[in-house]
Amino acid sequence: MKKRSLLLFLLVLTLVFPLVSASAATYYYVSGTSSLKIREKPDATSKVKDSYRADFAVVSYKKYDTNWAYVHFSDGAEGYVMRKYLKASSSSTAYVTKDNSALRSGPATSFGQTATLYQGDKVKVLSSGATWSYVSASAGTGYIKKSLLSDKVVKKSGNAGTPYTAYVKNPSGRTVNVRRGAGKGYAVDGELEPGTEVTVEQVNGSWSRISDPLSGWMMNSYLTKTAPAPTNTPDPNATPAPTKDPSTGKVRYITSANGKSVNVRRGPSEKGYAVMISLPVGSEVTLVSTEKGWSKITSTAMLGAGYVKNEFLSSKKPGVTATPKPGETPEPTKAPYNSFSATITNPNGGKVNIRRDAGLGYATVTQLEPGTKITVLDEKGNWYKISFDDGSGYVKKEYVKK
């Protein structure tokens, strides 16, 4: 009887412990090189797909042979890398030691900030390299400097209070700029009227990242938790408000005499204002206002409002334009892209990076969860240009499910 009980006990052990071991995910990180190449095949002469700096996390690892492994990096890229440049890392619990600590999309300050962590925030360290750790926090998954983490419990400062509702304020009554980053050196993506209700997603020093109706950064001095009372007293130094078009808010279409795309600028002038996007003839936009020969417009393809000359807008959708001059070969007109609805997908189940342009070298605009509904507006090589609830950007085609 005792022998049978012992055999049953050993059988239970053999069944339970392999399951426990298999369920524990092991992360790896780049070590021993400042630029690990990821290749299409397990061969040093194979095509290089991309390269990854030290401390970049590997979330999926499968040994191929003694020299190579097939991996997935935290940004979703996959391929073959040399095993000797990867180190395994066990998970642990840590606590943030400083308010306004940046959570980034990659292990360097040049990568975009995806969230802000505060003193006392608890995180799960998935991999820990020489300088950066890849962590999972309530605000999302990303990279934080190791020097900002402690393995001991850290008392909360009480400064973490986002997200919360705020209102745009400006004593002058003028619109307030919404910028791409936390600083005046970043480009302006749009403007908001005083009194506009926004959501403050995070605070970084004297700047706040806001969303709804525009996503971007605004100085804290232009935000208040109390809706400002309306005022009818004009500022004598304020710029006169633009003349409103009687048809403001109605649909307009991009048009041009030569059939080429039209530049949309960040302000009502060709001098001093950068081009934010070029829209092809026939693109549908919404007219916001008119001002001295310029029109302020919005579009699903744009992140915020922009300006075009009045002559490039039409109330009727244009057909084929531009008659070539004698002896001139007509320039082929690009057929309008047939946009379609889709969803974000990722075999790993992790968030997918949305970038400012088609390429891994461009900054991350945001990260979207698998299953997020999107609209595909255009394509560029292996990338789709998409729009979503909070804006627009580019994503690799492999992460889009039709």
C-alpha positions in Angstrom: 0.0 0.0 0.0 2.8 2.4 0.9 4.6 1.5 -2.4 1.5 2.4 -4.4 1.1 5.7 -2.6 4.8 6.6 -3.3 4.4 5.8 -7.0 1.3 8.0 -7.2 3.2 10.8 -5.5 6.1 10.6 -8.0 3.6 10.5 -10.9 2.0 13.8 -9.6 5.5 15.4 -9.4 6.4 14.5 -12.9 3.1 15.9 -14.2 3.1 19.2 -12.2 6.7 20.4 -12.3 7.2 20.3 -16.2 4.0 22.4 -16.5 5.3 25.0 -14.0 8.6 25.2 -15.8 7.1 25.5 -19.3 4.8 28.4 -18.2 7.6 30.6 -17.0 8.5 32.9 -19.8 12.2 33.8 -20.1 13.2 37.1 -21.7 16.6 37.8 -23.3 18.4 41.1 -24.0 21.2 42.2 -26.4 24.6 42.1 -24.8 28.2 42.2 -25.9 27.5 44.4 -29.0 26.2 47.8 -29.7 24.5 46.7 -32.9 23.1 43.2 -33.1 22.0 42.4 -36.7 18.8 40.5 -37.3 18.9 38.4 -40.5 16.4 36.7 -42.8 18.3 33.4 -42.5 20.7 31.8 -40.0 23.7 32.8 -42.1 26.2 35.7 -41.6 25.9 36.5 -45.3 22.1 36.6 -45.3 20.2 39.9 -45.8 20.2 42.2 -42.7 16.6 43.1 -41.7 17.6 45.6 -39.0 20.0 46.0 -36.1 19.4 46.4 -32.3 21.4 48.2 -29.7 22.5 46.8 -26.3 19.7 46.1 -23.7 17.0 45.7 -26.4 14.7 43.0 -25.1 13.9 39.7 -26.9 10.4 38.5 -25.9 10.5 35.2 -27.9 13.5 32.9 -28.3 13.8 29.6 -30.1 17.2 27.9 -30.5 18.0 27.0 -34.1 21.5 25.6 -33.7 24.6 26.2 -31.6 25.2 29.6 -33.2 21.8 30.9 -34.1 18.3 31.5 -32.6 15.0 32.7 -34.1 13.7 35.6 -32.0 11.1 38.3 -31.7 12.2 41.7 -30.3 10.0 43.9 -28.1 9.1 46.1 -31.1 7.6 43.1 -33.0 10.5 42.5 -35.4 11.5 38.8 -35.9 14.4 36.9 -37.5 17.7 35.1 -36.9 20.4 36.5 -34.6 23.7 35.1 -33.2 23.1 33.5 -29.8 26.3 34.6 -28.3 25.0 38.2 -28.2 21.9 37.4 -26.2 21.7 36.9 -22.4 18.8 35.4 -20.5 17.2 37.4 -17.7 14.8 36.3 -15.0 11.8 38.5 -14.0 11.7 40.4 -10.7 9.7 43.1 -9.0 11.0 46.7 -8.7 9.8 50.1 -7.7 10.3 53.5 -9.4 12.4 55.9 -7.3 11.6 59.3 -9.0 8.6 61.1 -10.2 8.1 61.8 -14.0 10.4 58.9 -15.0 10.1 58.2 -18.7 8.9 54.8 -20.0 10.3 54.6 -23.6 9.7 52.4 -26.6 13.5 51.5 -26.8 16.6 51.4 -24.6 17.8 55.0 -25.2 16.6 58.6 -24.7 16.3 58.9 -28.5 13.3 56.6 -28.4 9.8 58.1 -27.9 8.3 58.4 -24.5 5.2 56.2 -24.2 4.2 56.9 -20.6 5.3 58.6 -17.4 6.0 56.6 -14.2 6.0 58.0 -10.7 7.9 57.4 -7.4 6.6 54.3 -5.8 5.1 52.8 -8.9 5.5 49.0 -8.9 6.8 47.3 -12.1 7.7 43.9 -13.2 11.2 43.7 -14.6 11.1 41.3 -17.6 14.8 41.8 -18.6 17.5 43.9 -17.1 20.5 44.9 -19.3 23.6 47.0 -18.5 21.8 50.4 -18.4 18.1 49.8 -19.3 15.4 47.5 -18.0 12.4 46.3 -20.0 9.4 46.4 -17.7 5.7 45.9 -17.5 3.8 48.6 -15.6 0.1 49.6 -15.3 0.9 52.4 -17.8 2.2 49.8 -20.4 5.3 47.9 -21.3 8.6 49.7 -22.2 12.1 50.6 -21.2 13.3 52.6 -18.2 16.8 53.4 -16.9 18.0 50.9 -14.3 19.2 53.8 -12.1 15.5 54.7 -11.6 14.5 51.4 -10.1 14.9 49.8 -6.7 14.3 46.2 -5.6 13.0 47.6 -2.3 9.6 49.1 -1.7 9.6 52.9 -2.4 7.0 55.2 -0.7 4.7 56.9 -3.2 5.1 60.7 -3.5 1.4 61.3 -4.1 2.1 63.2 -7.4 0.7 60.6 -9.7 -2.8 61.7 -10.6 -3.3 61.1 -14.3 -5.4 60.8 -16.3 -7.7 63.7 -15.4 -9.9 66.2 -17.1 -8.6 69.7 -17.7 -9.5 72.8 -19.7 -7.4 75.0 -22.0 -6.9 78.6 -20.7 -5.3 81.7 -22.1 -5.9 85.2 -20.6 -5.3 86.7 -24.1 -8.1 84.6 -25.6 -5.8 83.2 -28.3 -5.6 79.6 -29.3 -2.9 77.5 -27.6 -0.3 75.4 -29.4 -0.3 71.6 -29.1 3.2 70.3 -29.8 4.8 66.9 -30.7 7.0 66.8 -27.6 7.5 68.4 -24.2 9.3 71.5 -25.3 9.0 74.7 -27.4 11.5 73.2 -29.9 9.0 70.6 -31.1 6.7 71.2 -34.1 3.2 72.4 -33.6 0.6 69.8 -34.5 -2.5 71.9 -33.9 -4.2 74.6 -31.8 -7.0 74.5 -29.2 -9.4 77.3 -28.2 -9.5 78.4 -24.6 -12.2 76.5 -22.7 -11.6 73.3 -24.7 -12.0 70.2 -22.5 -9.0 67.8 -22.8 -7.7 64.7 -20.9 -4.3 65.0 -19.3 -2.6 61.6 -19.8 0.8 62.4 -18.2 2.8 65.2 -16.7 6.5 65.8 -17.5 7.9 68.8 -15.7 6.2 71.9 -16.9 4.5 70.1 -19.8 1.5 67.8 -20.0 0.6 65.2 -22.7 -3.1 65.6 -23.6 -5.6 63.8 -25.7 -9.2 64.3 -27.0 -9.7 66.3 -29.3 -6.0 66.5 -30.1 -3.1 64.4 -28.9 0.2 66.1 -28.1 1.9 68.3 -25.5 0.9 71.6 -23.9 2.5 73.8 -21.2 0.9 73.3 -17.8 0.4 77.1 -17.5 -2.3 76.8 -20.2 -4.3 74.1 -18.4 -6.7 74.3 -15.5 -8.9 71.8 -13.7 -11.7 74.4 -13.6 -13.5 75.5 -16.8 -12.5 79.1 -17.4 -15.4 81.6 -17.4 -16.1 83.1 -20.8 -15.0 86.7 -21.3 -16.1 89.3 -23.8 -13.2 91.7 -23.1 -10.9 91.6 -26.2 -7.2 91.7 -25.7 -5.9 94.9 -27.5 -2.7 93.1 -28.4 -4.4 90.0 -29.7 -4.3 89.1 -33.4 -7.8 89.7 -35.0 -9.8 86.5 -35.3 -9.9 85.0 -38.8 -12.9 85.7 -41.0 -15.3 82.7 -40.8 -16.4 81.2 -44.1 -20.2 80.9 -44.2 -19.6 77.3 -45.2 -17.2 76.5 -42.3 -17.4 72.9 -41.2 -18.5 71.6 -44.6 -16.7 69.2 -46.8 -14.1 70.5 -49.3 -11.8 68.7 -51.8 -8.1 69.2 -52.6 -7.6 70.5 -56.1 -4.6 71.8 -58.2 -4.1 73.0 -61.7 -1.3 70.5 -62.4 -2.9 67.5 -60.7 0.0 67.2 -58.2 -0.4 66.8 -54.4 -0.9 70.0 -52.3 1.2 70.9 -49.3 -0.6 71.4 -46.0 1.4 73.7 -43.7 1.4 74.4 -40.0 0.5 78.0 -40.4 -1.1 80.4 -43.0 2.1 81.2 -45.0 4.7 79.5 -47.1 7.5 81.2 -45.1 8.2 80.1 -41.6 5.7 77.2 -41.5 6.8 73.6 -42.2 4.9 71.2 -44.4 3.0 68.7 -42.2 1.6 66.5 -45.0 0.9 66.5 -48.8 -2.6 65.6 -49.8 -3.4 64.2 -53.3 -6.0 65.8 -55.5 -9.5 64.7 -54.6 -8.7 64.2 -50.8 -11.7 65.1 -48.7 -11.1 67.7 -45.9 -13.2 69.7 -43.5 -13.0 73.5 -43.6 -12.4 75.2 -40.2 -11.9 78.9 -41.2 -10.4 81.2 -43.8 -7.8 83.8 -43.2 -6.1 86.2 -45.7 -6.1 83.8 -48.7 -5.6 80.7 -46.6 -7.9 78.0 -45.3 -7.6 76.1 -42.0 -8.6 72.5 -42.6 -8.7 69.1 -40.8 -8.7 65.6 -42.3 -8.6 62.0 -41.1 -5.2 61.7 -42.7 -3.8 64.6 -40.6 -2.8 64.8 -37.0 -4.3 68.1 -36.1 -5.3 71.1 -38.2 -3.3 72.6 -41.1 -3.4 75.4 -43.7 -3.7 75.4 -47.5 -4.2 78.3 -49.9 -7.9 78.9 -50.8 -7.2 78.2 -54.5 -6.4 74.5 -53.6 -9.9 73.9 -52.2 -13.1 73.1 -54.2 -16.7 72.4 -53.1 -16.8 69.8 -55.9 -14.7 66.7 -56.1 -12.3 67.2 -59.0 -11.9 64.8 -61.8 -8.8 64.3 -64.0 -6.9 67.6 -64.2 -3.9 69.1 -65.9 -3.6 69.2 -69.7 0.0 68.8 -70.8 1.7 71.5 -72.7 2.6 70.8 -76.4 5.6 68.4 -76.6 5.3 67.6 -72.9 4.8 64.1 -71.6 1.8 64.1 -69.2 2.7 63.1 -65.7 0.8 60.0 -64.6 -1.9 60.7 -62.0 -1.8 58.4 -59.0 -5.1 56.6 -58.6 -6.9 57.4 -55.3 -6.1 54.8 -52.6 -9.1 52.6 -51.7 -9.0 52.9 -47.9 -10.4 50.1 -45.8 -11.2 49.2 -42.2 -8.9 46.7 -40.4 -7.6 45.8 -36.9 -4.2 45.7 -35.3 -2.8 42.2 -34.8 0.3 40.8 -33.1 1.2 37.0 -32.7 2.9 37.9 -29.4 -0.1 39.6 -28.0 1.9 42.8 -27.2 1.2 46.4 -28.2 2.3 47.5 -31.7 4.3 50.6 -32.3 2.7 53.3 -34.5 5.4 55.5 -36.1 5.5 59.0 -37.6 6.6 57.7 -41.0 7.3 54.5 -42.8 10.4 53.2 -41.2 11.8 51.8 -37.9 14.0 54.9 -37.6 11.1 57.2 -37.1 9.8 58.1 -33.6 6.9 56.2 -32.1 3.6 58.2 -32.0 1.8 55.7 -29.8 1.3 51.9 -29.2 -2.0 50.2 -30.1 -3.4 47.0 -28.5 -4.1 44.0 -30.7 -7.8 44.2 -31.8 -7.8 48.0 -32.1 -9.9 49.1 -35.0 -8.1 51.3 -37.6 -8.6 52.7 -41.1 -5.9 52.1 -43.7 -5.4 55.3 -45.7 -2.4 54.5 -47.9 0.6 52.3 -48.2 4.4 52.8 -48.6 6.5 49.7 -49.2 5.9 47.3 -46.3 4.1 50.0 -44.3 0.5 51.1 -44.1 -0.6 54.7 -43.3 -3.4 54.4 -40.8 -5.8 56.5 -38.7 -7.3 55.6 -35.4 -9.3 57.3 -32.6 -6.4 59.5 -31.3 -4.6 60.3 -34.6 -2.7 58.8 -37.4 0.7 57.2 -38.2 2.4 54.3 -40.0 2.5 50.6 -39.1 4.1 47.5 -40.7 1.7 45.6 -42.9 2.3 42.4 -40.9 0.5 43.9 -37.9 -2.6 44.7 -39.8 -5.5 42.3 -40.2 -8.1 43.0 -42.9 
